[in-house]
Amino acid sequence: MNKYRRILVSIFLLFLISGCNQQNDKGNVFFIFANNENMNDELREYLFKCLNTEGIEYRVDKDKNVLIQEKDSDLAVVRCS
C-alpha cells in the first residue's frame, strides 16, 4: 500500500509542476498591443520610446502591428497608452 501511495504522490507532484510551467509560459505569449491602422509614424516612435523606457519587450509583425507579452500588458496600458 505504501508503494502505491508514493506513486500517487509522485503523479500528483508531476501534474502540479507541469501546471506551474504552463502558467509561466502563458506570460510569454505575444499579442497585438497597438494596431498599425490606428498609428501614424510619430505615434509609433513615441510608443517604441515608451516601451523601451519601461523595459517592455516588443515585436513588430509583418503588418507593422506592435506586439507585447501578456505579462507586460498592465504596465504598458498604464504607462504607454
C-alpha positions in Angstrom: 0.0 0.0 0.0 2.8 2.4 0.8 4.3 1.9 -2.6 1.0 2.9 -4.3 0.8 6.0 -2.1 4.3 7.1 -3.2 3.3 6.6 -6.8 0.1 8.6 -6.4 2.0 11.4 -4.6 4.7 11.4 -7.4 2.0 11.7 -10.1 0.3 14.5 -8.2 3.5 16.4 -7.9 4.2 15.9 -11.6 0.8 17.4 -12.5 1.4 20.3 -10.1 4.8 21.1 -11.5 3.6 20.8 -15.1 0.7 23.1 -14.4 3.0 25.7 -13.0 5.2 25.5 -16.1 2.2 26.0 -18.3 1.2 29.1 -16.4 4.7 30.6 -16.7 4.7 30.1 -20.4 1.4 31.9 -20.8 3.1 35.2 -19.9 5.5 34.8 -22.8 2.7 34.9 -25.4 2.8 38.0 -27.6 -0.4 39.8 -28.6 -1.2 42.9 -30.6 -1.0 45.9 -28.3 -1.2 48.6 -31.0 -2.7 48.1 -34.4 -0.9 49.6 -37.3 -4.2 51.1 -38.7 -4.5 53.3 -35.6 -1.0 54.7 -35.6 1.0 57.1 -37.7 4.8 57.2 -37.7 5.0 59.8 -34.9 2.8 57.7 -32.5 4.7 54.6 -33.3 8.0 56.2 -32.4 6.6 57.5 -29.2 5.3 54.0 -28.3 8.7 52.5 -29.1 10.4 55.0 -26.8 7.9 54.4 -24.0 8.2 50.6 -24.2 12.0 50.9 -24.2 11.9 53.2 -21.2 9.7 50.9 -19.3 11.8 47.8 -20.2 8.9 46.2 -22.1 9.9 43.8 -24.8 8.0 44.3 -28.0 8.0 43.0 -31.5 6.6 44.4 -34.8 4.8 41.9 -37.0 4.8 41.9 -40.8 1.7 44.1 -40.8 3.5 46.7 -38.6 1.4 45.9 -35.5 3.2 46.3 -32.2 3.1 43.1 -30.1 3.9 42.8 -26.4 3.9 39.9 -23.9 0.7 39.3 -21.9 2.7 39.6 -18.7 3.5 43.3 -19.6 0.1 44.3 -20.7 -1.0 46.1 -17.4 2.3 48.1 -17.3 2.0 49.0 -21.0 -1.5 50.2 -20.7 -0.8 52.4 -17.6 2.5 53.9 -18.9 2.3 53.8 -22.7 -1.3 54.3 -23.7 
